Amino acid sequence: MSPKQIVSASWKLAAVLFCIVSSATAATLGDFTYTAFAESVTITDYADEAIGLVVIPQSIEGKTVTAIGAAAFSSCSEVTSVEIPPGVTGIGDLAFFGCTKLATVNIPASVTSIGSQAFYTCSAMASITVDAANLSYSSSGGVLFDKSQSVLIVCPAGKAGSVSIPGTVTHIEEFAFADCAGLTGVTMSTGVTSIGVSAFESCIRLTSITIPHGVTSIGGSAFYFCTSLTSVSIPGSVTDIGDWAFQNCSFLTSATFIGNAPLMGDLVFDNVSTIPAFKISYYADRTGFTSPNWLGYSVIILPALPVVSVFDSWLALYGLPAGSDPQSDPNGDGVSLMMAYALKLDPTKNLASSMPVPQISGNQMSMSLYAASKGVSYTVQSSSDLQNWTTHSRMRQPV
Protein backbone atom coordinates (compact mmCIF):
# COMPACT_ATOMS: atom_id res chain seq x y z
CA MET A 1 0.00 0.00 0.00
CA SER A 2 1.41 3.41 -1.01
CA PRO A 3 1.67 6.36 1.44
CA LYS A 4 -1.23 8.00 -0.37
CA GLN A 5 -3.37 4.91 0.05
CA ILE A 6 -2.48 4.72 3.76
CA VAL A 7 -3.52 8.36 4.26
CA SER A 8 -6.75 7.69 2.41
CA ALA A 9 -7.48 4.57 4.47
CA SER A 10 -6.75 6.46 7.69
CA TRP A 11 -9.11 9.27 6.68
CA LYS A 12 -11.87 6.76 5.91
CA LEU A 13 -11.35 5.08 9.32
CA ALA A 14 -11.51 8.45 11.07
CA ALA A 15 -14.73 9.22 9.24
CA VAL A 16 -16.25 5.92 10.34
CA LEU A 17 -15.21 6.52 13.94
CA PHE A 18 -16.67 10.03 13.78
CA CYS A 19 -19.96 8.61 12.57
CA ILE A 20 -20.03 6.10 15.40
CA VAL A 21 -19.33 8.74 18.04
CA SER A 22 -21.75 11.24 16.60
CA SER A 23 -24.56 8.66 16.58
CA ALA A 24 -24.62 8.69 20.40
CA THR A 25 -26.69 11.34 22.15
CA ALA A 26 -26.68 12.39 25.82
CA ALA A 27 -29.95 13.17 27.56
CA THR A 28 -31.75 13.04 30.93
CA LEU A 29 -34.74 11.16 32.25
CA GLY A 30 -35.72 12.22 35.74
CA ASP A 31 -32.64 11.74 37.93
CA PHE A 32 -30.87 9.70 35.25
CA THR A 33 -28.36 10.95 32.72
CA TYR A 34 -27.82 8.54 29.85
CA THR A 35 -26.24 8.13 26.46
CA ALA A 36 -28.38 6.65 23.71
CA PHE A 37 -26.73 4.67 20.95
CA ALA A 38 -28.27 3.18 17.84
CA GLU A 39 -29.70 0.19 19.65
CA SER A 40 -28.81 0.55 23.31
CA VAL A 41 -28.59 2.94 26.27
CA THR A 42 -25.86 3.43 28.88
CA ILE A 43 -26.67 5.08 32.23
CA THR A 44 -23.87 7.59 32.79
CA ASP A 45 -24.95 9.53 35.91
CA TYR A 46 -27.54 9.77 38.63
CA ALA A 47 -28.47 12.68 40.89
CA ASP A 48 -26.17 12.74 43.92
CA GLU A 49 -28.97 14.00 46.18
CA ALA A 50 -31.34 11.12 45.33
CA ILE A 51 -32.50 8.94 48.24
CA GLY A 52 -33.89 5.45 48.85
CA LEU A 53 -34.66 2.90 46.15
CA VAL A 54 -33.39 3.34 42.59
CA VAL A 55 -35.15 1.43 39.83
CA ILE A 56 -33.10 1.51 36.65
CA PRO A 57 -35.48 1.45 33.66
CA GLN A 58 -35.30 -1.56 31.38
CA SER A 59 -35.54 0.65 28.31
CA ILE A 60 -35.33 4.33 27.36
CA GLU A 61 -36.45 5.75 24.04
CA GLY A 62 -37.47 2.22 23.11
CA LYS A 63 -33.87 1.01 23.45
CA THR A 64 -32.64 -1.52 26.01
CA VAL A 65 -30.50 -0.25 28.87
CA THR A 66 -27.43 -2.45 28.55
CA ALA A 67 -24.79 -0.73 30.67
CA ILE A 68 -24.20 1.17 33.89
CA GLY A 69 -21.29 3.45 33.08
CA ALA A 70 -18.13 4.15 35.05
CA ALA A 71 -18.87 6.04 38.29
CA ALA A 72 -22.51 6.43 37.23
CA PHE A 73 -23.82 6.25 40.82
CA SER A 74 -20.64 7.33 42.59
CA SER A 75 -21.24 9.43 45.70
CA CYS A 76 -24.99 8.75 45.75
CA SER A 77 -24.65 8.49 49.50
CA GLU A 78 -28.41 8.34 50.26
CA VAL A 79 -29.32 5.54 47.86
CA THR A 80 -30.24 2.41 49.83
CA SER A 81 -31.02 -0.16 47.11
CA VAL A 82 -30.78 -0.52 43.35
CA GLU A 83 -32.81 -2.68 40.98
CA ILE A 84 -30.76 -3.58 37.91
CA PRO A 85 -33.04 -4.70 35.08
CA PRO A 86 -32.53 -7.75 32.85
CA GLY A 87 -30.73 -6.62 29.73
CA VAL A 88 -27.88 -4.87 31.52
CA THR A 89 -24.68 -6.63 30.50
CA GLY A 90 -22.00 -4.33 31.92
CA ILE A 91 -21.38 -2.52 35.21
CA GLY A 92 -18.50 -0.05 34.91
CA ASP A 93 -15.52 0.77 37.10
CA LEU A 94 -16.46 2.56 40.34
CA ALA A 95 -20.12 2.38 39.27
CA PHE A 96 -21.43 2.52 42.86
CA PHE A 97 -18.34 3.95 44.55
CA GLY A 98 -19.19 5.91 47.69
CA CYS A 99 -22.79 4.67 47.95
CA THR A 100 -22.35 4.34 51.71
CA LYS A 101 -26.02 3.51 52.42
CA LEU A 102 -26.47 1.04 49.57
CA ALA A 103 -27.58 -2.12 51.38
CA THR A 104 -28.76 -4.48 48.65
CA VAL A 105 -27.97 -5.17 45.04
CA ASN A 106 -29.04 -8.03 42.78
CA ILE A 107 -26.98 -8.94 39.71
CA PRO A 108 -29.29 -10.18 36.92
CA ALA A 109 -28.55 -13.10 34.62
CA SER A 110 -27.63 -10.78 31.75
CA VAL A 111 -24.54 -9.18 33.39
CA THR A 112 -21.28 -10.38 31.83
CA SER A 113 -18.80 -7.77 33.10
CA ILE A 114 -18.31 -5.92 36.38
CA GLY A 115 -15.61 -3.26 36.55
CA SER A 116 -12.90 -2.71 39.13
CA GLN A 117 -14.07 -1.28 42.47
CA ALA A 118 -17.67 -1.21 41.25
CA PHE A 119 -18.94 -1.51 44.86
CA TYR A 120 -15.93 0.02 46.64
CA THR A 121 -16.70 1.78 49.97
CA CYS A 122 -20.33 0.56 49.98
CA SER A 123 -20.04 0.22 53.75
CA ALA A 124 -23.71 -0.68 54.37
CA MET A 125 -23.77 -3.54 51.88
CA ALA A 126 -23.52 -6.89 53.65
CA SER A 127 -24.20 -9.18 50.68
CA ILE A 128 -24.43 -9.35 46.90
CA THR A 129 -26.96 -11.62 45.20
CA VAL A 130 -26.49 -13.06 41.72
CA ASP A 131 -29.23 -14.60 39.60
CA ALA A 132 -28.61 -18.37 39.48
CA ALA A 133 -28.93 -18.28 35.68
CA ASN A 134 -26.00 -15.88 35.30
CA LEU A 135 -23.25 -17.55 33.26
CA SER A 136 -20.44 -15.21 34.33
CA TYR A 137 -20.88 -14.64 38.06
CA SER A 138 -22.08 -16.40 41.20
CA SER A 139 -22.47 -15.58 44.87
CA SER A 140 -21.95 -17.61 48.02
CA GLY A 141 -22.57 -16.23 51.46
CA GLY A 142 -23.17 -12.84 49.87
CA VAL A 143 -19.66 -12.77 48.36
CA LEU A 144 -19.25 -12.22 44.60
CA PHE A 145 -17.29 -14.78 42.54
CA ASP A 146 -16.86 -15.69 38.93
CA LYS A 147 -19.16 -18.51 37.83
CA SER A 148 -16.71 -21.30 38.66
CA GLN A 149 -15.85 -19.65 41.97
CA SER A 150 -12.16 -19.76 41.08
CA VAL A 151 -11.85 -15.96 41.44
CA LEU A 152 -13.14 -14.06 44.47
CA ILE A 153 -14.22 -10.69 43.09
CA VAL A 154 -15.91 -8.73 45.90
CA CYS A 155 -16.62 -9.25 49.56
CA PRO A 156 -19.12 -6.49 50.41
CA ALA A 157 -17.65 -3.79 52.61
CA GLY A 158 -20.49 -4.13 55.12
CA LYS A 159 -19.79 -7.79 55.84
CA ALA A 160 -18.68 -8.31 59.43
CA GLY A 161 -16.96 -11.13 61.32
CA SER A 162 -14.99 -13.91 59.66
CA VAL A 163 -15.10 -15.11 56.08
CA SER A 164 -14.13 -18.57 54.81
CA ILE A 165 -12.86 -18.66 51.24
CA PRO A 166 -13.97 -21.79 49.31
CA GLY A 167 -11.37 -24.34 48.22
CA THR A 168 -12.16 -23.63 44.56
CA VAL A 169 -10.71 -20.10 44.72
CA THR A 170 -7.30 -19.64 43.11
CA HIS A 171 -7.16 -15.83 42.90
CA ILE A 172 -8.39 -12.99 45.11
CA GLU A 173 -9.15 -10.04 42.86
CA GLU A 174 -7.78 -6.53 43.39
CA PHE A 175 -9.71 -4.55 46.04
CA ALA A 176 -11.79 -7.68 46.78
CA PHE A 177 -11.96 -7.04 50.55
CA ALA A 178 -10.90 -3.39 50.51
CA ASP A 179 -12.55 -1.21 53.14
CA CYS A 180 -14.27 -4.18 54.87
CA ALA A 181 -14.12 -2.37 58.21
CA GLY A 182 -16.05 -5.08 60.10
CA LEU A 183 -13.97 -8.00 58.87
CA THR A 184 -12.09 -9.65 61.75
CA GLY A 185 -10.71 -12.85 60.23
CA VAL A 186 -10.24 -14.68 56.95
CA THR A 187 -9.81 -18.42 56.42
CA MET A 188 -8.08 -18.68 53.09
CA SER A 189 -8.24 -21.95 51.16
CA THR A 190 -5.06 -23.79 50.19
CA GLY A 191 -6.06 -23.44 46.54
CA VAL A 192 -5.33 -19.69 46.49
CA THR A 193 -2.23 -18.89 44.41
CA SER A 194 -2.36 -15.08 44.19
CA ILE A 195 -3.63 -12.12 46.21
CA GLY A 196 -4.44 -9.05 44.13
CA VAL A 197 -3.46 -5.41 44.53
CA SER A 198 -5.10 -3.79 47.57
CA ALA A 199 -7.12 -6.96 48.15
CA PHE A 200 -7.39 -6.37 51.92
CA GLU A 201 -6.62 -2.66 52.03
CA SER A 202 -8.06 -0.80 55.04
CA CYS A 203 -9.49 -3.89 56.75
CA ILE A 204 -8.92 -2.09 60.02
CA ARG A 205 -10.33 -4.82 62.30
CA LEU A 206 -8.59 -7.74 60.63
CA THR A 207 -6.62 -9.21 63.53
CA SER A 208 -5.22 -12.31 61.83
CA ILE A 209 -4.63 -13.68 58.37
CA THR A 210 -3.27 -17.10 57.41
CA ILE A 211 -1.69 -16.99 53.98
CA PRO A 212 -1.66 -20.62 52.82
CA HIS A 213 1.15 -22.44 51.11
CA GLY A 214 0.46 -22.26 47.40
CA VAL A 215 0.23 -18.46 47.26
CA THR A 216 3.06 -17.29 44.99
CA SER A 217 2.37 -13.55 44.80
CA ILE A 218 1.05 -10.88 47.16
CA GLY A 219 0.03 -7.74 45.30
CA GLY A 220 1.04 -4.18 46.07
CA SER A 221 -0.83 -2.63 49.03
CA ALA A 222 -2.54 -6.00 49.58
CA PHE A 223 -2.73 -5.42 53.35
CA TYR A 224 -2.18 -1.66 53.36
CA PHE A 225 -3.54 0.03 56.52
CA CYS A 226 -4.64 -3.22 58.20
CA THR A 227 -4.06 -1.55 61.54
CA SER A 228 -5.10 -4.50 63.75
CA LEU A 229 -2.67 -7.04 62.29
CA THR A 230 0.07 -7.87 64.79
CA SER A 231 1.94 -10.66 63.00
CA VAL A 232 2.09 -12.36 59.63
CA SER A 233 3.61 -15.58 58.32
CA ILE A 234 4.77 -15.68 54.70
CA PRO A 235 4.70 -19.24 53.29
CA GLY A 236 7.62 -20.70 51.39
CA SER A 237 5.66 -20.68 48.14
CA VAL A 238 5.63 -16.85 47.95
CA THR A 239 8.11 -15.57 45.38
CA ASP A 240 6.94 -11.98 44.96
CA ILE A 241 5.58 -9.30 47.34
CA GLY A 242 4.47 -6.00 45.82
CA ASP A 243 5.15 -2.41 46.85
CA TRP A 244 3.64 -1.26 50.16
CA ALA A 245 2.02 -4.67 50.75
CA PHE A 246 1.96 -4.20 54.55
CA GLN A 247 2.54 -0.45 54.72
CA ASN A 248 0.86 1.40 57.59
CA CYS A 249 0.03 -1.82 59.47
CA SER A 250 0.81 0.21 62.56
CA PHE A 251 0.57 -2.65 65.09
CA LEU A 252 2.47 -5.24 63.02
CA THR A 253 5.39 -6.38 65.18
CA SER A 254 6.68 -9.41 63.29
CA ALA A 255 6.82 -11.13 59.91
CA THR A 256 8.04 -14.72 59.65
CA PHE A 257 9.29 -16.07 56.33
CA ILE A 258 8.95 -19.85 56.05
CA GLY A 259 10.86 -20.20 52.78
CA ASN A 260 13.63 -18.42 50.93
CA ALA A 261 13.54 -14.66 50.51
CA PRO A 262 11.01 -13.57 47.86
CA LEU A 263 11.39 -10.68 45.46
CA MET A 264 10.41 -7.65 47.55
CA GLY A 265 8.85 -4.42 46.31
CA ASP A 266 9.45 -0.98 47.78
CA LEU A 267 8.48 -0.13 51.37
CA VAL A 268 6.74 -3.46 51.94
CA PHE A 269 6.75 -3.00 55.73
CA ASP A 270 6.97 0.79 55.83
CA ASN A 271 5.48 2.52 58.88
CA VAL A 272 4.74 -0.65 60.84
CA SER A 273 4.99 -0.95 64.61
CA THR A 274 8.02 0.57 66.31
CA ILE A 275 6.99 -0.31 69.91
CA PRO A 276 8.15 -3.01 70.25
CA ALA A 277 10.44 -2.76 67.26
CA PHE A 278 9.26 -4.62 64.18
CA LYS A 279 11.35 -7.69 63.36
CA ILE A 280 11.60 -10.19 60.52
CA SER A 281 12.26 -13.86 61.28
CA TYR A 282 13.61 -16.51 58.92
CA TYR A 283 14.96 -20.03 59.26
CA ALA A 284 18.70 -20.72 59.33
CA ASP A 285 18.64 -23.01 56.29
CA ARG A 286 16.85 -20.47 54.05
CA THR A 287 18.56 -18.28 51.46
CA GLY A 288 18.36 -14.67 50.28
CA PHE A 289 18.34 -13.03 53.71
CA THR A 290 21.07 -11.08 55.48
CA SER A 291 21.86 -10.64 59.16
CA PRO A 292 21.59 -8.71 61.45
CA ASN A 293 19.49 -6.60 59.07
CA TRP A 294 17.61 -7.33 55.85
CA LEU A 295 16.26 -4.50 53.66
CA GLY A 296 16.71 -2.19 56.63
CA TYR A 297 14.74 -4.32 59.09
CA SER A 298 16.10 -6.13 62.15
CA VAL A 299 16.03 -9.90 61.77
CA ILE A 300 15.85 -12.98 63.98
CA ILE A 301 17.39 -16.21 62.71
CA LEU A 302 15.36 -19.24 63.74
CA PRO A 303 16.75 -22.78 63.97
CA ALA A 304 16.22 -24.88 60.86
CA LEU A 305 12.82 -26.58 60.91
CA PRO A 306 13.15 -30.12 62.29
CA VAL A 307 11.91 -33.00 60.14
CA VAL A 308 10.06 -35.47 62.35
CA SER A 309 8.97 -38.01 59.72
CA VAL A 310 8.77 -38.45 55.98
CA PHE A 311 5.07 -37.55 56.10
CA ASP A 312 5.75 -34.45 58.23
CA SER A 313 8.51 -33.46 55.82
CA TRP A 314 5.98 -33.71 53.00
CA LEU A 315 3.49 -31.62 54.99
CA ALA A 316 6.15 -28.95 55.56
CA LEU A 317 6.87 -28.86 51.83
CA TYR A 318 3.32 -27.62 51.26
CA GLY A 319 3.14 -25.40 54.34
CA LEU A 320 0.81 -27.73 56.25
CA PRO A 321 1.14 -28.21 60.04
CA ALA A 322 3.30 -31.07 61.28
CA GLY A 323 1.19 -33.77 62.90
CA SER A 324 -1.82 -33.13 60.65
CA ASP A 325 -4.29 -36.01 60.62
CA PRO A 326 -3.48 -38.10 57.51
CA GLN A 327 -7.18 -38.79 57.02
CA SER A 328 -8.14 -35.10 57.14
CA ASP A 329 -9.18 -33.12 54.08
CA PRO A 330 -8.19 -29.47 54.75
CA ASN A 331 -9.41 -28.02 51.45
CA GLY A 332 -12.59 -30.10 51.23
CA ASP A 333 -11.89 -31.59 47.79
CA GLY A 334 -12.74 -35.14 48.87
CA VAL A 335 -9.09 -36.32 48.81
CA SER A 336 -7.43 -36.98 52.17
CA LEU A 337 -3.89 -35.89 52.96
CA MET A 338 -2.78 -39.54 53.04
CA MET A 339 -4.25 -40.18 49.59
CA ALA A 340 -2.53 -37.09 48.20
CA TYR A 341 0.78 -38.19 49.75
CA ALA A 342 0.47 -41.77 48.52
CA LEU A 343 -0.28 -40.66 44.95
CA LYS A 344 2.33 -37.87 44.97
CA LEU A 345 -0.25 -35.10 44.44
CA ASP A 346 -0.24 -31.48 45.63
CA PRO A 347 -2.61 -31.28 48.66
CA THR A 348 -3.03 -27.52 48.23
CA LYS A 349 -4.81 -28.03 44.91
CA ASN A 350 -8.33 -29.25 44.23
CA LEU A 351 -7.63 -32.90 43.40
CA ALA A 352 -11.17 -34.02 42.60
CA SER A 353 -10.29 -34.30 38.90
CA SER A 354 -6.69 -35.51 39.39
CA MET A 355 -7.32 -38.94 40.87
CA PRO A 356 -6.39 -42.05 38.87
CA VAL A 357 -9.14 -43.02 36.43
CA PRO A 358 -9.83 -46.65 35.40
CA GLN A 359 -9.35 -47.40 31.72
CA ILE A 360 -11.75 -50.00 30.26
CA SER A 361 -11.01 -52.02 27.15
CA GLY A 362 -13.45 -54.79 26.34
CA ASN A 363 -13.90 -56.77 29.55
CA GLN A 364 -10.57 -55.59 31.01
CA MET A 365 -10.04 -52.65 33.34
CA SER A 366 -6.68 -51.14 34.21
CA MET A 367 -5.47 -48.17 36.22
CA SER A 368 -2.09 -46.48 36.54
CA LEU A 369 -1.00 -44.61 39.64
CA TYR A 370 2.10 -43.47 41.53
CA ALA A 371 3.01 -46.12 44.12
CA ALA A 372 6.39 -45.25 45.59
CA SER A 373 5.79 -42.97 48.57
CA LYS A 374 7.85 -44.00 51.58
CA GLY A 375 6.03 -45.52 54.53
CA VAL A 376 2.87 -46.38 52.58
CA SER A 377 1.47 -49.85 51.91
CA TYR A 378 -0.14 -50.37 48.50
CA THR A 379 -2.53 -53.30 47.98
CA VAL A 380 -3.86 -54.56 44.64
CA GLN A 381 -7.22 -56.33 44.80
CA SER A 382 -9.72 -57.57 42.23
CA SER A 383 -13.38 -58.52 42.26
CA SER A 384 -15.88 -59.82 39.73
CA ASP A 385 -18.95 -58.79 41.71
CA LEU A 386 -17.68 -55.80 43.76
CA GLN A 387 -18.49 -57.75 46.93
CA ASN A 388 -15.82 -60.43 47.15
CA TRP A 389 -12.23 -59.24 46.72
CA THR A 390 -8.98 -61.09 46.11
CA THR A 391 -5.61 -59.64 47.14
CA HIS A 392 -2.94 -60.04 44.48
CA SER A 393 0.03 -58.16 45.90
CA ARG A 394 1.13 -55.92 48.68
CA MET A 395 4.00 -53.47 48.59
CA ARG A 396 5.31 -51.40 51.47
CA GLN A 397 7.80 -48.65 50.82
CA PRO A 398 10.62 -48.16 53.34
CA VAL A 399 10.04 -45.52 55.99
Secondary structure, DSSP 4 states (H G I P E B T S, - for coil): --HHHHHHHHHHHHHHHHHHHHT-EEEEETTEEEEE-SSEEEEEEE-TT--EEEE--SEETTEEEEEE-TTTTTT-TTEEEEEPPTT--EE-TTTTTT-TT--EEEE-TT--EE-TTTTTT-TT----EE-TT-SSEEEETTEEEETTS-EEEE--TT--EEEEPPTT--EEPTTSSTT-TTEEEEE--TT--EE-TTTTTT-TT--EE---TT--EE-TTTTTT-TT--EEEE-TT--EE-TTTTTT-TT--EEEE-SSPPEE-TTTTTT--TTTTPEEEEETT--S--SSEETTEEEEEEPPPP---HHHHHHHHTTPPTT--TT--TT-SS--HHHHHHTT--TTS--TTTS---EEETTEEE-------TT-EEEEEE-SSSSS-EEEEEEE---
